[in-house]
């Protein structure tokens, strides 16, 4: 202890004063560092990535649509130069693969992989759109999903997306403009259509894909039109779905004839290929039966082209009686799909 006191006595008053100043400065600096660390620790962190799943619509990858994937990408890349554009409307008749194109873009690492948050909304009815937006959108913001879906609650989630810091991809699948007549049913359909439109997020950070048959009522969307597949792509899709990789020239020619009969429609081609794979028929056998089935097509069955109708009916006729009854019951409960 005496030694310690003797060491302290060696410092003059001026030296003690300098030491005090240095200690004060050190404490001040430590205080600044401590405060900065607390601010960093409590900083506002960006929301975590979020994704709702897209439907599985095919057993394999997409064939013959690479140019349309690139077209979708170009629409979104040009949004910055055109503030009037909200997104892309994938347009085409039933069976052309609108949902498949949107799904592939959604799941593709080079396209959908660039987004911090993604939502897939089934929008064939306003009830489905409300339910999907709330069920899938609320978890993106750590908000409890309400037991009863309402337009006001869904619009609140849409507003959150509008102002969120993440880059969003939102798909509204199967949106179509309602009829324009003055019937009560048409008025209700138009009201529902307007409600669905009110749920579409907007902003430079939000890319939206609509799948639609007509794309009417969406002036702020660039249209991406789908056509039937080329003969080469049709044959490739048929062979893949039928599980036939190495085929003879004769069999390939039969596949080409069937692909032409099916009109190059991806949905019909996939169904035909799967039926051939399951039951082991030839392409020629399927084509002959398809022609007979199409003779029985009802005159009011206009939702899908002939080839899709024929593919469905051939698949239906291959089911056992109890399977046909189950499908009839399902069709009665959900006549609109």
Secondary structure, 3 states (H helix, E strand, C coil): CHHHHHHHHCCCHHHHHHHHHHHHHHHHHHHHHHHHHHHHHCCCCCCCCEECCCCCCCCCCCCCCHHHHHHHHHHHHCHHHCCCCCEEEEECCCCCCHHHHHHHHHHCCCCHHHCCEEEEEECCCHHHHHHHHHHHHHHHHCCCCCCCCCHHHHHHHHHHHHHCCCCEEEEEECCCCCCCCCCHHHHHHHHHHHHHHCCCCCCCCEEEEEEECCCCCCCCEEEEECCCCCHHHHHHHHHHHHCCCCCCHHHHHHHHHHHHHCCCCHHHHHHHHHHHHHHCCCHHHHHHHHHHHHCCCCCCCCCCCHHHHHHHHHHHHCCCHHHHHHHHHHHHHCCCC
